Amino acid sequence: MNILFFITPKSETAYIYDDFTLRQAIEKIEYHKYTAIPILNRKGSYIGTVTEGDLLRIVKEQYSLNLREAEDIPIWQVPRRWNYESVNINCNIEDLIEMSMRQNFVPVVDDEGVFIGLIRRRDIIQYCYEKSGIHEEEQSRREAREKMTE
């Protein structure tokens, strides 16, 4: 199986640029209700991922919870606690699954390191769930219970 089956393309993915301010990053992550968001440079290369925790820590530790003071701070100055690794578009499914066990999404890059999308852990689990047959068993049980209550 090719990992392209799972990919959410860049055009459908929220991300920030490394020259965004701390405030812009906070607003974007809040708007999309994400817990983490990829960081790209203006050439489109994947730089890393910033999490809500990273943003909260820097605001608390460096700016005493004052967002106004943090409006001009570039996001690249925010220390990141965790390194979200990316995979190459040509990686094998085993490497993708192994990486998805450590992070809730996996950024996907091409041979030049340009971000082309991401793969969510949820999509991998959903696929495995549907292929396992458990999904059909649960649906059959639910239908049987509904018939019994009628």
Secondary structure, DSSP 8 states (H G I E B T S, - for coil): --GGGG-EEGGGS--EETTSBHHHHHHHHHHTT-SEEEEE-TT-BEEEEEEHHHHHHHHHHHHTT-TGGGTT-BGGGS--SS----EETT--HHHHHHHHTTSSEEEEE-TT-BEEEEEEHHHHHHHHHHHHSHHHHHHHHHHHHHHHH-
